């Protein structure tokens, strides 16, 4: 019990000191007045699909497909920021994402199987960032914009093959935290793809995949991408 009280006390002191440092005005007072700024971003992502099944019979059975689990991935990118106004910025953040989705299939006889779909998309988004008024060393903001991506992780030997290009919209929230020598911005974004990424079996060289794996592709009609990214921007 004494150890728990001591731990809570130490944590409270550290949290109070950290919060006090952020609320105290003074760190990087003119950094947001620069016309152009540069930085880098590191983060974790979770990729997902919106799945539409074909519902056709394969060997007398139909298959239901869904994402069985969300796997964590990694994202890294560079930041170019252009100041438009006191509260508005235009940002270009090309990034490389590593991740995968796992599609689970349930046959009409109850049997389960799954397939892993790896992706390494390069994304080229353009964001419009709206920031609130700075309070101390904190400044919340909203961000959003369109983007293009190209997937480097396509493998024609896998049962499910994705098209390389996607067009998407992305939006999110974040908060600029001003420190003595840099600005750190935790940011949470949601990406919604518009293109059908699924490559039907008729449009690919089916000789690359095994005959027993073709059902995983034939059971699908379309796949559209979704992704959640928690990133930490350093400027």
Secondary structure, 3 states (H helix, E strand, C coil): CHHHHHHHHHHHHHHHHHHHHHHCCCCCCCHHHCCEEEEEEEEEEEEEEEEEECCCCECCECEEEEEEEECEEEEEEEEEEEECCCCEEEEECCEEEEEEEEEEEEECCCCEEEEEEEECEEEEEEEEEEECCCECCEEEEEEEEEEEEEECCCCCCCCCCECCEEEEEEEEEEEEEECCCCEEEEEEEEEEECCCCECCHHHCCHHHCCHHHHHHHHCEEEEEEEEEEEEEEEC
